[in-house]
Amino acid sequence: MKKRNIFITALAALVTVSACRKLDVDVESQYVNGNFPSTSQDYAALLGTMYTNLASNYAIAYWRMQELSTDEAIIPARDGNFDDGGQYRQLHYHTWTYDHPNVTGIWQWGFGGINNCNRLINLTATSKVDSTTKAANIAEVRAVRALYYFFMMDTYGNVPLITKFPVDTLPATQDRPKIFAFIESELKAIAQQLPSKSTNAATNVLQYGRPTKAMAFALLAKMYLNASVYLGAGTDRNKDVVAMADSVQNNTAYFLDGRFRDIFLPNNGPQTNETIFAIPYDQQIPGNQFTRFGFYYYLAQAYGFNVGLSIAMSTTPEFYNRFNLKGDVRNNTWLVGPQFYPDGNGGFTNQPVYYPNSTTQVVITPDLVLVPPKPMDLGNTQASQASGVRSIKYYPDPTIIQATRLNGNDVPVFRLADVYLMKAEAILRGAAPTTVNGALQTPDYLVNLLRSRAGAPPVSGIDLPGILDERARELSWEGWRRNDLIRFDMFEKEYPLPNDNLSMNKDTRRRLYPIPITEIRLNGNLRQNPGYEQ
């Protein structure tokens, strides 16, 4: 839900700037003496533009690149419906091209956000607010810029490094290690200037959705965990992962929420205890689209809303098979089998949901049996419409409106559970366990904190494959699956569907997306990633 009302006034100021195009035009400022920001409130509203842009693509287009390229999510066609020019199929089979709409759109989203951050840093540096407020505002913008750069580095690898606005020369591609070093240095430089999560509810409302010290530590932990991917095979930063995880835990205002489902409800927000950084959404533009694309429209009325929804997005049978632990409440984040009316508390009644004007109960099946010759197509019978396990992790919002069909559930980017799992993995990869709050945090101990909350059986002697499976259970549909599979050298693992007439491109160079061809044509200083040359 939208929690930062102060940012609403910033919507009109949002500028969309592509990274590397039209750099020779005159810069015209929207500000004159009469409207130049002058108060702390003015600058707080101005900073809202970077959050509006962040939300605009994170929970759908960026998410699709991270999840539809893995076993975690899939959008099959249904008798040609939802094929959308093959863009989802290309993500599934790793056959995307340098003009894929998500490849181009997310590049422009990320570097538009970076350029806007650079603009905000310039404006804030010349402000007349007190020096303490100015330093805090600039640190906040630099933290968001670092997050954008992490998304771009992780997704595209070798990208331009742009730190000023306006840009006077066409920026050149920089190698991934240089981008890594820039993000690391930025986060280390500003971490102590960022606020800490408080035990005061009112303070947390103001900080929610904005960078904190823990956000910087969690992002550094994520970078260090993937150092062998970003910096080269054999690079070991696992000790640093543990140190950053402990830095998060040193703030005891972070602790696991008692109920897993509460983290993802439509009214989630600053009251969650383990959310380190989230992107707030409401039902207006932008909003998250998980219910719109990933629900099942024959269940809409049973869940209390009457809007047009898709039937398309689900998960693969292979991924769903990991949700096999007895008593694990995370199993309930999926819709599968005979369907019943929800009880409003995350459970179900014994009242079946029937198809309209029918006595046939709705039954969702995990299988995805393709119907050739149309590629990655299930057909469009009633049975095939119900094929594919649906996620309700971001629980359907009963107040969803027809005008937008968007959800108000905020989407976590970093939360404490992920920090626990990163630390457990780093220890299994060679780092020494540490004692926090009187407990020696071994991998088993850390995973069992999550198992206990979920009501799942405890582990004993967990290994790295077990950690990957636990990350799947805990973090499904939170945007980390591509990142995880690449780190585990499993991004190219194929999981063929019955009757499939296509196969996955297993070229490991596909672990990076291409630089959009439109950007290269406009900026000759950009260098295409290997494997995508014209």
N, C-alpha and C positions, 0 to 999 in steps of 0.2 A: 504494500500500500504506500501511497505517497506520504512521506513523513517530513519533507523539507519544504515547507510552504514558502520560505524565503526565496526559493529558486524559481517559483512560478513566474515572478516578475522578470526573470532573465530570459524567458523563452523568445521574446521578440529580438533579443540581442544575439541569438545564435547565428554564427556564421559557419558555412560549410566550405572548407578550404581543401583542395586537393594538394597532395604533397609536392608535386614536381611539375606543375603546369602553370602557364601564364605568369611566369616570374618576371617578365619584362614590363608589366603594366604599372602605371603609376599607382602608388598607394594612397587611397583616400580614406581618411579617418571619419568614422561616424560621430566623433566627439568634437565639440567646440567648447569654448569657455562656459557657455550657459548650461551644458548638460554633462560636462566632464565629471566622472565620479569623484566625490570628495569626502564621503563619510564611510565609516566601517560598514554600515548597512548597504551602501552603494556597491562596495567592493564584494561583499558577501553575495549580493544578487548577481553581480557580474560573473563571479566564479561559477555560478550555477550553469552557465553555458556548457562548461566542460562535462558536467554530469548529464545534462540533457543529451548531448552527443553520445556519451558513453552508453546510455540506456537505449539509444535509438537502434542499435544493431547487435548488442551483446547477446540478448536472449533469443535471437532467432538466426540471423545470417551468420554471425561469428560462431554461434553454437552449432549450427549445421556443419560448418567446416570441421569442427572438432569431434563431432559425434557421428554424422552420417558417413564419415570415412572409416568408421570402425564397426564392430559387431554390436555396439550399444544401441544404435537407433537406425531405422531404415524407413524410407518412404517408397514403397513399391507402387507401381501403377496398377490401376484396376480397370481393365478394358480400355486403356488409353487415358483414363482420367488420372490426374495428379502426375503425369509424366513430365509436364512442364518443360518440354524441349530436351528431356533427358538429363537435366542438371543434377537430380538426386541420384539417378543411376550412375552418372559419372563419378560422383563422390563415393558411392558404394564400391565400384570396381576400380577406383584409383585411375580413371581415364580422363580426368579433368584436363582442360587445356588452358592456355594463357589468356583466353578471353571468356572463361567461365564467369557467370554473373557474380557469384560469391567471391571469387578470386579478385575481381576488379572492385566490387563494392566494399569489401572489408579493407583492402589496401587504402581506398579513399576515405573510409571511415576512420581508420587508425591514424593516417597522416593528417587528415583534417582535424582530428582531435589534438594531435601533437602541435600542429601549427597554431591552433587556437590557444593551447597552453602557452606557447611561446609569446603570443600576442598578450595574453593575460599577465605574464611575468613582466613584460615591458610596461604595461599600463600600471601595474601595482608598484613597480619600482619608482615610478614618478609620482605616486600618490602623496597626499599630504596627511595621511593618517599617521598615528604614532608609530615609532620604529618597531615596537614589539608586535603590534598588529600587522604591520607590513611584513615583517620577517615570517610570521605565522602564515599569512596568506600566500607568500611566495613558496614556502615549504609545502603547503597543501597542493599548489599547482604543480610543483616539481614532482611530488609523489604520484599524482595522476598521470603526468607525462611519462614517468618511469613505468607505470602500469601499461599505458598504451605501447611503449617501446617493447615491453616484455611480450605483449600480444603479437606485435609485428615480428620480433626476433624469433619467437617460437614458431610462428606460422610461415614466415617467408625466409627466415635465416639471415641472409645478407641484404641489408636495407640501408637507406641513407641515414645519416646522423645530422639532424637539423635542430639547432638550439637557439636560433634567433629569428626574429620577425621584424620586418619582412626579410625574405631571402633574396640576396642580390646576385647569386650565381646558381646555376643549375647544380644541385647536389649530386655527388657521386655515391655509388654503392660502397658500403663499408662491410668488412668481413664480420661474421657473427661474433667472434671473440671481442672485437672492439665495441660492439653494441653491448655485449655482456658487461664489459668493464665500465662502460658509461653508466648503465643502470645500477650496477653495484656501487659505484662511487657516489652516485646521486642519493641512493637510499641511505648509505652510511652517513653522508653529509647532513641529511635532513632529519634522520630518525628521531633525534633527541628534541627537535623543534616541533614535532608532531604531538598532538594530545594523547593521553592515555585513557583507555576505557575506565569509566568511573563506576562506583557503586550507587551514584546518584542518578535516578531515573531521568530527571529533567536534563541533566548534562548529557546523558547518552542519547536522548532524542535529538539534541543539537549536533552531536558527533556522528550520528548514524548515517551510513552511506558516504562517509568522508574518510580520508586516510587518517590512521592512527599509528602510533609506534608499532603496535602488533601487526598492522597491515604491512608495514615495511619489513618487519622480521619474517612474516609468513612468505612474502614475495621473495625475499632473499633465500629462505629455506627451499622454496620451489626451484629457484635458479641453481642453487648448489646441488640439489638432488639430481638435477639434469645436467650437471657440469660435463659429464662425459659425452653428452649429445651436443652441447653448445660449444665446448672448447676442444673436443677431441677425445678419442678413445683412450682410456687409461687415466684421465683426469679424475682425481679423487678429492671431493670436497665434503665428504660425508660427516667429518668432524664438525664442519661449519653448519651443516644441516641441524645437527644435535644442538649446537650452541644457539642457533636462531629459534629452534623449537622451545628451548628452555627460556629464552628471552620472552617468548609469548607467555609461557606458563608462569613466569615470575609475577605477572599481573593476575592476582587471584580473582579479579572480577570476571575472568573467563572461566566457565566451567560448563560441563555438558548439560544440555537441557534434559529434563526428566523424561519427556516424551519426544521421540524422534519426529513424529508427524508435525509437532508444533512449529518446527523450524521452517516449514514449507507451506503453511496454511495461508489463505488469502489475507488474513489479518496479521501475518508475521511482520516483524519489525524490530525496533530497538529493545523490545522486551525479551528477545531471545538472548540467551546467556553465552552461547558459543560462537555466534556469528562475529567474525572479525571484520569483514568488509562485504557488503552486499550492494546490489544495484536495485534501488527502489523502483517499483512500477505501480501504475494505477490503470484504470480501464480506458484511459484516453491514449492518444498517441504521444510517446511510445508506450506500449504495454507488452507484456510477455504473451506469447501465442501458443503456449504448450497445450492448453485445453482446446483451442481452436483447431489445431492440426493433429493432436495426439489423442483425442477422446474418441468416442463412438456415438454418433448422433442418435441412435435408438435408445441411448441411456440418458439423453439430455433432460427429458421431462422428469425422469425418476430422481435426478439430482437437483431438480428445482429450477431449471431455466429452460427457456424456449427460444433458442437462437439457432441459426444455421451453422453447423460445424462440419469439419472434415471427418473422414474415416481413415486417413492415410497413414499417419506416422505410428510406428510401433517399435518393438525391439525384435531381435533375432532369437530363434529358439535356443541357440547356443549360449547367448548371453543370459537369457532368462533361467537357464538350467543352473546357474550359480546360486539362485535363490532357493536353496534346498535345505536350510538349517531349521530344525524343528523349533517352533516357538518364536522364530525371528520375526519381529514386527515389521522389518523392512520388506518381508515377503508381501505385505499388504499394500505396498506402493504400486502394485501391478493389478490390472483387471484381467482375469483369466478364468475360464470355466463358466458354470451357470451363474447368471447375474441376479442379484437381489437388491432391493431398495436400500440405500444407505440409512444408517441410524442417526446421522448428524454428528456422531462422535468418532468418526474414523472407522467404524465397524459397519455391520450390515444387519438388517432385519431378516426374518424368514419369509418375506413377501417377494415372490419372483417378479422379475421384470419381463414382460411379454412384448413381442413385436406388436405394433399397432394393429388393432382389429384382428387379433390372433390369439390363440392359446399356446403358441410356441414360445418357450422361454428363450431369451437371449443367452447364447453360449459363445464365449470368446475362446478361440483355440490358438495354441502357440504356433501351429504349423504355418509355413508360408510356401505353399505349393504353387509353383509358377505354371502358367498356361501359355506355351509357345503358340505362334511364332513371335508375338509381341515381346520385346525384351523386358525382363524384370517385371512381369505383369501377372497379377493373381486372377484376372477375370473379375466380373462384377456381379456374381450371384450373391444371394443373401448369405450363403456360407462363406464365400471368399471375402465379403465385406467384414465379417466377424473374425477373419484370420489375422493373427498378430496380436501379441500381448500388448495392452495399452498401459502407459504409465499414468498414475494419478499421484505421483510424488508431490507435485505442485497441485494440491487438492483443488478440484474444480470450484470456481468462485460462483456461488449461487446468485450473486447480483450481477453477473455478466450481462452486458447489454447488446442488443442486436446491432447497434450503430457501429461498434468497433469489434465486437467478439474477442475482446482482449481480457486477460486476467490481471488482477491486482496483486498477485503473489510476488513479493520481492525475491530476487535470485541471488543466493550467496555465491561469492567468488572465493573467499577464504573463510574457513571455520575451524574451530579447535579440533574437530575429529580428523580433518585432513592433516593438521599439524602432528597429531599423535601417530598417524599412519606414516607420514614422512619420516618422523624420528625412528619409528620401528624399522622401516626399510633401511635407513642409513646405518643403524646398528647392525642389521643383518649383512650389510655390505662392508662392514669392517670397523665402524666407529664404536667407541666404548659407551656403554650405558651410563647414565648419570642418575643421581638421586635428586628428586624434586619433591618438596613438601614431605620429606621423610620416607619416601618410597623409592626403591631402586627400580627405574623404569626400563625393564627389559622389553623386548618385542612382545612376548606373551602378555606381560602386564599391560602394555599400552593397547593391544588389540582387545584384551578382555575388558577394558574400560568400555569399549564400544559394544562388545558382545553382551555385557551385563545390562547396559541401557536398552539394548534391542531385545533382551529376553532369549538370546541364542546361547547354545552350549559354549562353554569356555574352550580356548585352544590350549594345547600343550606342545611346545616344540614347533611353532609356526616357522615356515621357511619362506623364501622369496615368492614362489608361485602362490603360496597361501596369502601373502600380502597383496598380490595383484588381485586375487579373488575377493579379498576383504575390501579392497578399494572399490571394486565393482559393486559390491553390496551396499557399501556406505555412501558412495559418491556418485551413484548412477544418475545420469542426466544432469550433472553439475558442470559439464564442460571439460573434463580432464581425461577422458578415455584415450584420445589420440596421443596426448602427452605421455600417458602411462605406457601405452603399447610400444611407442617408439623407444622409450627408456628400457623396456624389457625385451627389445629386439623382436617384437611380435606384431608389428604394424602390418606386415605383409601376409599374416596367416589367413588362409582362405577358409571360408565356411560356406561351401556351396549349398544352394537351395535346390530342392527337388525340381527336376526338369529344366535346370538352368542351362541356357544356350550361350552364356557369356562366361568369361573368367576374369579374375583379378589381374591387373598389371602389378607384378611383384618387383618392379624396379625400385630399389631402396632410395633412389634419388627422389621418389615421390614423398619422402618424409618431409620435404619442403614443398610448399606451393610455389607456382611460378610468379615472377614479377608480371603484373598485367601488361599485355602488349601495348595497350593504349598509353601507358606511362613511359614505356621505353621509346615509343615513336615520338613522344613529346620531349623526352630528355635523353639525349644520347650518352649521358654520363652514367646511366643505370646499366648494370650488368645482369643479364639473365641467369637464373640458376641452372646448373648443369642438367641436361636431359630435356630442356624445354626450348632449345634454340630453334630458330626458324629454319 
